[in-house]
């Protein structure tokens, strides 16, 4: 029954004392049958995935369709982020702010210690050293995840650099690491049969920002369990970034090369399931423009010595929403996925041993096994894949991966896009008047809710910088950090900021803009604005394209659709301003004065 702390210490393959002590302490608390230090090798991955197939957690897919790939199916109660059980336990309640759940840290620690006590009995405790970003970066950011889920180990190997090389670097630098403790909360008694997807009814995702630590209990799903992702790279990293003078953001990074062979880099923030991965893997429909990607989800940004904002993607894989990703809409993602080496979660199975989800192909298969293991045909009234089904794929399988992805200190940004999912009010694209106005746009970003978060669909929610579930401290202070950082550098060197909305509807309810590859036309307009070449109308909300300044060559779109996509309706915006006013009141005294001034400016221009 478990190993003693002395055994754990004597078996630990590291000289890093803080890490040795922490692993021994966790083993003593959680009582695993054995402790295994992850080395990150291919051989290890093969053994782990074989064990997961034998346990029924993974199903090996047809190697001719998806080489070295697997399907997983979660418990139906463990399918999305659990925002209502996600906590920021800062020392002071005010430092968590109104967007986060808070509990007094010592009270939460007592609760967690009770939950984790014996939680790994009958299981293996895996120790995963990992780095977010590049080992060769000036300031590499390390973490160590302890988990009792082999599914988590296999997925973390895709999403981050893990294993022995990372451990050696931690030792060499005697580096700080973020301790990230995860348990599915399903201990096994001697002789008890395991289930394919162990989890617990009770779920907690907890961050202690001052001590830079993460605890996750009860869920085996996605960002709740892959703790390098949202928990570290956004919630904890946003606090590190505040303290160290940089930005950790929920953004993709894109490289664009014009017909004149001039390259530009943009970062873009979108709430989950609002077309973010599709933009990250954009297939342009305009001649002469080349698009490459550097990342689809998380961006860390720092000002360099010359005052230019540089962006790096700290992740090594894609963890994308599968439904809506297809050969018609996102062929670049599909080409990467079809190379294999992927883990699919809560997708449907095809009869020939592949996976399928809604939107993947033009034709729906005549028969599938749905994500809950039931026979499925297209006549049925429920989707075959869960709406938040995921693919987990190595980023280096993307044909359009920019070589600069491997640059340890990132790329200089020309533009930042903010975008949401709105049927009305927000035009296709608006350029901010200046950086402060751009922060205002980001702070008021809004979207109709989707399946990526548990809860009601279709409700309008404000989502500042698409970071609402991921800000690790007070949201007003987070916006102040944006203002403060940018005010310390030359405004001419700052990226230009744009607000986009691919989802605007026409009066008859159809989409006003075709989206997908044609979004390259909007990106082209933004770059031409940066270059001082494209025309715009100065509206109360910012600079909106003239109908003839967008490149519509070869696009079958009516004048009415273009007008609907670009429309700025003063009455709709008067309502929007009132809604923003109501939103800003929720910040209390922590909202930056600069943003209140921007709101007053909008109201006066509308008036």
Number of C-alpha atoms within 10 A of each C-alpha: 10 20 16 14 18 11 12 21 20 12 13 19 14 16 15 17 12 12 21 18 15 14 25 20 15 19 25 18 18 24 24 24 16 17 23 16 19 20 19 22 12 10 9 13 18 13 11 16 22 15 15 21 17 12 14 16 20 23 21 20 23 16 15 13 15 20 16 17 25 25 24 23 25 20 17 12 11 22 25 20 23 20 17 15 14 21 21 29 26 22 17 12 18 12 19 23 24 16 20 24 16 23 18 13 18 11 10 16 16 10 11 16 14 13 19 23 17 20 24 28 23 22 23 18 26 22 22 27 28 29 27 24 27 24 18 12 13 9 12 20 22 24 27 23 25 28 27 28 22 19 22 21 25 20 22 25 22 22 24 22 23 25 20 19 15 21 26 16 16 25 15 11 10 13 17 15 20 22 22 25 22 30 27 25 26 23 24 17 11 9 7 9 8 15 12 17 23 19 23 19 11 12 22 21 24 27 25 20 22 12 12 19 18 25 24 27 25 24 31 28 23 21 19 28 31 25 26 27 22 22 27 29 25 25 25 27 27 25 23 21 19 19 11 11 15 21 25 28 27 26 28 27 28 25 24 22 15 15 11 8 11 9 14 17 23 25 30 28 28 30 29 22 22 22 22 23 23 24 25 25 29 25 23 20 18 18 9 11 19 19 22 23 25 31 27 27 28 24 27 24 24 22 18 12 7 9 17 21 23 21 29 27 30 27 27 22 26 25 25 22 23 28 22 18 23 21 15 14 21 23 18 22 28 18 15 20 24 17 19 20 18 26 26 26 26 28 29 29 24 18 12 11 16 20 26 25 28 21 17 20 15 10 8 14 14 11 14 24 19 24 26 16 13 11 13 20 17 13 8 8 8 11 18 27 24 24 21 22 26 24 22 24 27 24 24 15 19 22 14 20 20 19 10 15 25 15 15 19 22 24 24 22 22 22 21 22 26 28 28 30 24 21 21 19 21 28 26 27 24 29 24 20 15 16 19 19 23 24 24 21 27 27 25 24 27 24 24 17 22 19 19 18 18 16 15 10 12 13 11 12 15 22 19 25 27 26 27 18 20 25 28 31 25 23 24 22 19 25 21 20 19 18 17 13 15 19 13 9 15 11 14 11 15 21 23 23 27 25 24 24 25 26 25 25 19 18 13 7 9 13 17 25 22 15 19 19 19 19 21 22 20 21 21 19 20 26 21 15 18 16 9 9 12 17 17 19 12 14 14 18 22 21 18 24 22 15 16 11 17 19 15 16 11 8 11 8 13 11 10 11 19 19 16 21 26 22 16 21 14 16 11 12 19 15 12 16 18 13 13 17 15 11 14 20 12 14 17 10 11 18 19 19 10 16 22 15 14 17 20 14 15 19 17 10 12 16 9
